[in-house]
């Protein structure tokens, strides 16, 4: 009997299956420092204990996307080790702050699966939930993954495709943020004078800066999250893939784009929810990432006079500046160079 695992293939998943993922991970201040080193994120609440404490936090929480990546990384050996691609996200909620010293673990439920027409792959839908060691639920989200079949001749299962929300209700947001003493929000220290009232629906923001991705950076990042997907690490196998080499983890792209968005959205300090997201095209080492954002919606949150929510579309491109906000062509197809289309709610001081 083999003592090693080759991961799950499409046939191994069953709708309703619960998977408790291995290796709980204690998040440390070192992880937060390395995350900052990899992406250069500058949001003040996550960067400064003093700034966070002045608002009412016990101390600076870890970056929301670091929480997401650690919870995501737990799932890879069971969900996406044999994946062709991670296709998208929906219904993601950040439910409680995570601080250095918290230990995160993840549980997933298979909520759908559908074989592709080629008979060689299928799409698996999972809802994954991250918890701290005290049992506090800090994050849940849905993602869908194209997974290889073990045997192309195996029969197709009855398709089950979950009904996913187009967007989260903004009134369900805010649980991860304590009631803030917003009178102490210092615009000079946060990096911007623009708050919730200063943004308009339909407004587009070119985040201007670009960041070139190095091979060592994205591999270090993926190891940080204990993401074992071979497509990110194994040049020996991936050299013969259709891409000719290792691909950068899609979450790395999200974090790069989010960090770039500081220039124009410096006070959008907390990702409260993920409405949807699509990795439109792959990214490779040596490519330069740019980003732009569009304000899709604005919402006040009942009972909160300190913060309100902006629904933002974050678009990342490779080797393509965003001064003219590239997205889709006249036929509705993504233009060359667009690599990420990410729809999320962010909280901002009022």
Secondary structure, 3 states (H helix, E strand, C coil): CCCCCCCCCHHHCCCCCEEECCCCEECCHHHHHHHHHHHCCCCHHHHCHHHHHHHCCCCCCCCHHHHHHHHHHHHHHHHCCCEEEEEEEEEEEECCCCCCCCEEEEEEEEEEEEECCCCCEEEEEEEEEEEECCCCEEEEEEEEEEEECCCCCCCCCCCECCCCCCCCCHHHCCCCCCCCCHHHCCHHHHCCCCCHHHCCCCCEEECCCCEECCHHHHHHHHHHCCCCCHHHCCHHHHCCCCCCCCCCCHHHHHHHHHHHCHHHHCCCCEEEEEEEEEECCCCCCCCEEEEEEEEEEEEECCCCCCEEEEEEEEEEEECCCCCCCCCECCCCCECCCEEEEEEEEEEEEC
